[in-house]
């Protein structure tokens, strides 16, 4: 039986049942193999590229270190989501405490925002590298990079903390069943029995502000980068610059496409089943984690060459 917090006349659940894809009923167990396989592929591909960057001294440069950091975030995101999702498919293992739920909510949203902020730092790195190539080594130092990553983490924390903090003050008395595979904010808020207008307003405002600001800064940065790249006289250097930017832009498109699609469907397609919303949430959280290492491993020449040599040595 779920826990209760009874203060005065206020009653609130303190533990919940996570039910991922509730429309599938007993067939949910059939989803275990596909998601376990997806998780293993995500871990192995991301770890492979991270190991390559860490092991090769020639790749210990800002751009490659940021790629490795982005892939570490991918691994953390998948690890935060998938194990809880798998437990949500089974009736005997799907209970989660409110504290654990809020911690997971914070981790998921922090990692999503931090992922986007790392893409901003990468855009700044490419802007300096292509627009000011001669001054790049003296501008983009290890200290500057650490400061930018620290600022990105702090900004992510500032974006997520108000949402989770407000959620922790809500009373949950409608039900103890969360129709989701993870502690998603609105899925939890549906169980509230008080006024959550402030929660909705703060969440929507922070999400909108963060996305608009990120997209504006990314667009401004890469438009300058592409403009500068086309002015490079050497065709080989120009091709390399555009190829590198192309990889970053492709990753940005992947992240924002799934994020925007999930948000639009959630707010527009009110008649869509909960399973459809949950599937879109899973895609927006996990597919970038799957695609990013493939993009950087295949399209980044230096990483691709080291990977090919490693596979050749393994096969020899």
C-alpha positions, -999 to +999 in steps of 0.1 A: +000+000+000+013+034-009+027+058+017+006+087+030+016+120+045-012+132+067-008+167+081-040+182+095-066+175+070-041+174+041-035+139+027-008+133+001+007+102-015+044+097-008+050+069-032+037+061-067+033+033-092+050+040-125+030+025-154+048+029-187+025+025-217-006+017-197-027+009-228-006-022-235-016-038-201+001-072-196+018-069-230+042-042-216+067-070-207+072-075-245+088-040-246+117-051-223+138-067-250+136-038-275+144-012-248+172-033-233+187-037-267+184+001-274+201+008-241+230-015-247+236+000-282+235+035-267+260+026-240+283+008-263+284+033-291+288+063-268+314+046-247+334+036-278+336+072-290+343+085-255+371+060-251+386+069-284+388+106-275+402+098-241+428+073-253+442+094-283+464+123-272+458+139-306+421+143-298+427+161-265+415+193-281+385+215-271+362+203-299+368+166-293+366+170-255+332+187-258+320+159-281+331+134-254+313+154-227+281+155-248+283+117-252+288+113-214+256+133-210+239+109-234+250+079-213+238+096-181+204+104-197+199+069-210+209+054-176+186+078-157+156+068-179+158+032-191+162+012-159+132+030-143+113+024-176+120-013-175+108-015-139+076+003-149+067-026-172+064-050-142+037-047-115+060-059-087+089-035-093+073-003-104+068+016-071+088+048-066+090+071-036+082+108-040+118+117-031+132+093-057+106+106-082+117+142-077+154+133-079+148+115-112+128+145-125+156+168-116+183+146-133+163+141-165+155+178-170+190+189-159+206+165-184+183+176-212+191+213-206+228+207-200+229+188-233+215+219-251+239+242-233+269+220-243+258+225-279+260+262-273+295+259-259+304+238-290+290+265-313+311+292-295+342+270-299+336+266-337+329+303-340+363+312-325+381+284-344+368+295-379+363+332-374+396+338-355+418+308-364+451+325-355+440+335-321+421+303-313+447+286-291+451+317-269+414+323-266+400+288-261+421+277-232+414+248-208+405+274-182+379+291-205+365+257-215+361+246-178+345+280-170+320+277-199+311+241-190+307+251-154+285+280-164+264+257-186+259+233-156+250+262-133+225+276-159+210+242-163+206+239-125+189+273-123+165+263-150+155+230-134+155+238-097+124+260-096+103+234-114+113+206-092+111+228-061+076+238-068+066+201-076+079+191-042+053+214-025+023+200-043-002+176-026-009+144-046-042+129-036-060+121-068-042+088-074-009+071-068-005+059-104+017+078-128+009+069-163+044+073-176+077+053-176+095+081-157+087+109-133+078+134-160+066+168-146+031+170-161+025+133-156+031+138-119+011+171-118-019+153-131-022+136-097-023+169-078-054+180-060-045+217-055-038+247-076-008+241-099-012+271-122+021+285-108+039+252-116+026+252-152+035+289-157+070+286-143+077+254-162+064+267-195+081+301-191+115+286-183+112+260-211+102+286-237+128+311-226+156+285-227+147+271-261+142+305-277+175+318-263+194+287-273+180+286-308+187+323-313+223+320-300+229+288-321+215+304-352+235+336-348+267+316-341+264+291-370+253+317-395+285+337-387+305+305-388+291+293-422+296+328-436+332+329-425+338+293-438+327+302-473+353+330-473+382+306-466+404+306-497+417+270-493+390+246-507+403+218-484+401+240-452+367+253-463+354+217-468+368+206-434+352+236-416+318+230-433+319+193-426+326+199-389+298+225-387+276+201-406+280+174-379+272+199-351+241+213-370+229+178-376+231+169-339+214+202-330+186+194-355+182+159-341+179+172-305+156+201-312+134+182-337+125+155-312+121+180-284+098+203-304+078+174-318+072+160-283+061+194-270+038+202-300+021+168-299+016+170-261-001+205-264-019+201-297-029+164-300-051+163-269-070+132-282-038+112-287-035+083-262-011+083-233+009+056-250+015+079-279+027+107-256+049+083-237+064+069-270+073+105-281+089+112-247+110+080-251+120+090-286+130+126-276+150+113-246+167+083-262+170+087-299+195+116-297+216+094-274+216+068-301+222+091-331+248+115-317+277+090-314+269+077-349+270+112-364+303+122-346+319+088-351+311+087-389+314+124-399+343+136-377+374+126-398+399+123-369+376+102-347+365+081-377+402+073-385+411+063-350+379+041-348+388+024-381+424+017-370+411+002-337+387-021-356+415-031-380+438-040-351+409-059-334+402-078-366+438-086-374 
